[in-house]
Amino acid sequence: MEKFKIEKPERSPEQPWGVRAPAPEKRFLQDPSPRLVGGTSFDPNLALDQHQVLTLAEASLQSMEDARKVVRAWHRQGQSLADIYLLGLTPAARLLGERWLSDDMDFIHGTIAFSRLHQLLHEFSSEFLLEDASEANGLSLLLMTEPNSQHGMGAFMVSEFFRRAGWTVTLASPQDINDLKQIFQSDWFDAVMLSISSDRQLTALSHAIPELISNALNPHLKIYVGGAMAHFAPEKLDWPGTRLLTEGALEAVDIVTQSVVAETASGASATTT
């Protein structure tokens, strides 16, 4: 699951989120890049580099149209949407998160920039799903954020890669732990992925997961856990019956698909013998 979903530890009452005054003069680049208005010098045969990531991060802070122009320019010049997502949007979002964690960017500006990157994923969704698309494989995935999560961009991106690979995906953002349980038990799923971006719900989830596993409609259900916490504190997600995912979206699709297909084949073999 993706690495860029970042949440700060909650501030004390003396330091609530967003108390810093907006600082529009703080920019990633010291001068506006012509790439923000469509003029580019990108080589489509090369991977997106750090300067281009900085350009997208800066554009997302300026306006939706500026961010859109950067991505469109990359796509026009031959970059696949998969590469744009993984090598452009993902590190740009991670960079924004790092600047927020270091107090170089206030909460309001960071939230707006994240929302613009998230909106880009929605806008390019239909094109992305057609790019190198696979036929439906008959497998179903439930992908949920933690209850009351403030960040859904990473989960949405991962869901798009699974959909493109032929999975039927249910993407959910539960409001609380009871909502999560109801969604979990609402249907048969071949796999469930939980994207955990903070430690606020870990205790509730650690108590809920054993119950959910024992009552799952699919007795062979595979449960995976990823998100920012999988990178920052993987030891806190060591829950029986689950597997930790720290890989990127493409690798996650391969890991989950191979595991579920192998489990299905094993079950079919056991039934016939």
Stockholm file with secondary structure:
# STOCKHOLM 1.0

chainA/1-273         MEKFKIEKPERSPEQPWGVRAPAPEKRFLQDPSPRLVGGTSFDPNLALDQHQVLTLAEASLQSMEDARKVVRAWHRQGQSLADIYLLGLTPAARLLGERWLSDDMDFIHGTIAFSRLHQLLHEFSSEFLLEDASEANGLSLLLMTEPNSQHGMGAFMVSEFFRRAGWTVTLASPQDINDLKQIFQSDWFDAVMLSISSDRQLTALSHAIPELISNALNPHLKIYVGGAMAHFAPEKLDWPGTRLLTEGALEAVDIVTQSVVAETASGASATTT
#=GR chainA/1-273 SS CCSCCCCCCCCCTTSCTTCSCCCTTCCSSSSCCGGGGTCCCCCTTSCCCHHHHHHHHHHHHHCHHHHHHHHHHHHHTTCCHHHIIIIIIHHHHHHHHHHHHTTSSCHHHHHHHHHHHHHHHHHTHHHHHHTTCCCCCSCEEEEEECTTCSCCHHHHHHHHHHHHTTCEEEEECCSSHHHHHHHHTSSCCSEEEEECCSSTTHHHHHHHHHHHHHTCSSTTCEEEEESHHHHHCGGGGCCTTEEECCSCHHHHHHHHHHHHHHHHHHHHHHHHC
#=GC SS_cons         CCSCCCCCCCCCTTSCTTCSCCCTTCCSSSSCCGGGGTCCCCCTTSCCCHHHHHHHHHHHHHCHHHHHHHHHHHHHTTCCHHHIIIIIIHHHHHHHHHHHHTTSSCHHHHHHHHHHHHHHHHHTHHHHHHTTCCCCCSCEEEEEECTTCSCCHHHHHHHHHHHHTTCEEEEECCSSHHHHHHHHTSSCCSEEEEECCSSTTHHHHHHHHHHHHHTCSSTTCEEEEESHHHHHCGGGGCCTTEEECCSCHHHHHHHHHHHHHHHHHHHHHHHHC
//
